[in-house]
Amino acid sequence: MGIGLSVIGMKIVLIGAGGKLGTAVHTALAGRGHDVITVGRSGGDLRYDFADPAQTAELYRRVGRVDAVVSAAGGVPWKKITEMTAQDYQDAFRGKVLSQLELVRQGVAHVAERGSFTLITGVLAREPVLLGTAASMANGAVEAFVRAAAIEIAPQRVNAVSPSVFTESLDDYGDLFAGVPPVDLADVTRAYVRSVEGAQTGQVYVP
């Protein structure tokens, strides 16, 4: 990483730490000697709903200066397009796009000069499936934001991790991703480590 920021013992805020992905990312980062502050709506070291910009602001006031912010959360509705409502798309934008954009917009003032943001998108940005219009919209928006934000916030960095359906979740979600190759959680967590400890910015990592 750049001069002035050690890759050992970073202070990291992890959003969505209670989910399957968040738990795996927490284990990977903590196992590499980082101080990981877990945040969730119903679990974690701190309880905040990051879909609410006011709560995001309070979170940053609470944690103080950090080296990295990592997101492993963001839900969207899954429905046929003929059953989607305007509110459904607004909910998808708020839950996965605006929430993560706010982590960066507000976080610029709280993250170390050469610190980083890592956001979550997903395979549906490039491989759409039935019922997934909201997810495709949200993932594509986040990835476009990452590329644009990277040129404005340097030397701070921002990347996204864009996984397929997890191998460990095929029993629950495999039918929605028929024919789409799954990815092991271990490969996804390596992409997060690469984003946090590496030097690249404006990247969308596809594990």
N, C-alpha and C positions, 0 to 999 in steps of 0.2 A: 504494500500500500504506500501512499505518498508519505513524504517526510512529515513528521510531527504527529503521526497517529500509529500506535503500535497495533499489530494484529493479535496481540496477546492481552487477555483481560479487558476487553472492551465492555462498556456499559451499554447494554442493548435492551430496547423496549420491544417486546414481542406481542403483537395483537392477535387474538384468536388462539391463544395457547392451549385452550381446553379441547380443541377438536383433534381429529386424527392427525391431520397435517401439522397443526401447531404443536402437538405433543412430540412428534418426531423431530421437528425443527428445534424445539427447546432442548431435547436430549442431545442433538448434534452440536448445538452451539455451546451449551453448558459443558459438554464433554471436552470441548476445545479450550476450556479455561475462561470463558466469558461470563460476566455477571449479567444474567438475563432476568429482566423484570417482566413477569407475565401479566397480561391484561385481557380481561374478558367481561362479557355482560353478566355471567353467572358464576365465574370461577377465575382463579388466578391470584397473583399478589395484589392486584388492584382491580376494582370493578368499575368499568366505564363502558358505555355504548358508543363506539367510535363512529356510528352512523349519525350521531348528533354532534355537529361542529362545536357546540358549547361544551360538551363533555370532552371532546378532543383538546380544546383549549385548557380545560381544567387538568387533564392528564399531563399535558406538557408543563404546566405550572407545578404540578406535584412532583414529577420526576427530575426536574432540573436539566442540566446539561447532559446529553448522552452522545455516544459515538455512532449508534446505528438505530434505525427504526425498521422493524420487520413486520410485514402483514401476512397473515395466513388465514384471513377471514373475508367473508363477503358472500351473502346469499342472494339468489335471484329466483323469480317464479319460473316454473316449468309447465307450460300450457301450449295448446295449439294456438297459432296466431289468431284464428277466428274466435278464440275464447279469451285472448288477452284483452285487457282494458288499458286505457291511458294511465290509470293509477298503477297497474302492474309494471308498466315500463318505467314510470317514475320511481317506483319502489326498487326496481332493479338498479336504476341509475344511482339512487341514494345509497342503497345497501352495498354496492360493490365499486361504483365509480367515484361519486362525490366523497364518500367516506375516505377512500384512499388518497384522492387528490388533496383533501384537507390535511391528511397526515403529512404530506409534503409541504403544502402551502404554509401551514402553521408551523411545521417542524423546522423550516429553514432557520428560524431564529433560535432554535434550541439544540440543534445537532452540531457537533464539532465541525470545524472548518473543512476538514477532509473526511468527514463522516459520510454515512450513506443511508439511503432508503431502499428497501426491497419490497415490491408490491407483488400481488398474486393476480394472475389472469387465468388462462386455460386454453385447452386445445380447440374450443369452439370458436375462437377468434379466426382460425384457419381451416377448421374441419367441422362445418355445421352439421347438426343432426336434427331430427324431428323434435319438436317441443322446445328447442333451444334458442329461439330468436332473442330472448332477453339476455341470455348468457352470452351469445355471440356479440350482441351490441355492447354489453358491459365490458367484455374482455378486449374487444377491439378498441374501445375508447380508452381504457387504461393503458394499453400498449402505445397508442398514439401519444398520449400524455407523457409517458416515460421518455419517449424520444425527443419530444419538444422541451420538457422540463430540464433534461440533461444539459442542454446548451445554455440554460439561464442560471442554474444554481451552482455551476462549477466554482471552486474545486470540490464542493460536495457532490456526491454521486447519487444516481437513481437508476435502478434496474427493475425488471419484472421477471418472475418465474412463471412459465406457462406450461404446466403439466397436462398430460392426458388423464383419463380416469385411472385411479390407483389400482394396482393389482389387488391390494388388500381390501378394496371396496367393490370388487366385481359382483359379489353376491347381492349387494344392495343396489348398484347402479349399472351393472353390466348391460342390462337390456336397453338402456338409453343410449349406449355407445356401441351398438352392434357393428362389429367389424373394425372398430378403432383400436389400435394396439394400446394396451395398458402400460403403465410405468410403475416400477417399484418405488415405494416411499423412500427407500434409501437413496435412489438416484435423484429424487426431488430434493431431499435435504442437502445433498452435495451441491446442487445448484444454488441453494440459499447460502451455503458456506462460501461458495465462489463469489457470490454477489457481495457478501458482507466483508470478506477478507481480501478480495481481489482489488484490482485497480480500474476495471472498466466501468463505463457509465453509458446510459442510453441503450442498454442491451435488453433483449428479451430472451432469456435462457429457456431452451426447450430440452428438458432432461429426457 
